[in-house]
Amino acid sequence: MTQKIIYYGLKNEEEEVLKNLGENWEFISPNQEDLHQKVGYIAGLDGYQKEDLENVTYPENSQLILFVNPNKEELYHLLQMAKEEGYIFPHKAIMTETTKDWQFSYLLGHILEEHRMVQAYRKLGVLVKQAQSFLPHEAIEREIQKAKDLPKLGEDLTTEIVEEVYNNIEGLIETQKSKK
């Protein structure tokens, strides 16, 4: 199967860079009406055809690069070369057996939310390290424990919950700083 890149929302300059670096790839840019089709259809996979599917809300002005059947070495090389050219594409994914049956618009929203979650977690991790310098402090210890327990929420974990714990810790730190 041919390596493909399905891209959406890229600026012309980004699209050109990607195409110039990805000479061994087939490029697909879905049109607006195809955004609600299954990824397998957009990728041109056997057994998929255009369907009359319900529209799924997705974030406007968003970008996604979806790799279909990538050779991992070529994929990493392509991304490294793009980075060296000054282009970083934060919203990217590899099509899986699961995601090929998702509507592209759903996948787009899912990847963006996943990215938001990762960013919130990173930010929380930095703040937790900073908060440890205020220990011992009962309320800060409690919030740090909440942060450590977040993975236990599993599928119920949302970006909003991570941000709430972040805000609680940040508020406690600010209170402690103002007391000094």
Secondary structure, DSSP 8 states (H G I E B T S, - for coil): ---EEEEES--HHHHHHHHHH-TTSEEE---GGGTTSBHHHHTT-TT------------TT--EEEEES--HHHHHHHHHHHHHTT---SSEEE--TTGGGSBHHHHHHHHHHHHHHHHHHHHHHHHHHHHGGG-S-HHHHHHHHHHHHGGGGGGG--HHHHHHHHHHHHHHHHHHHHH-
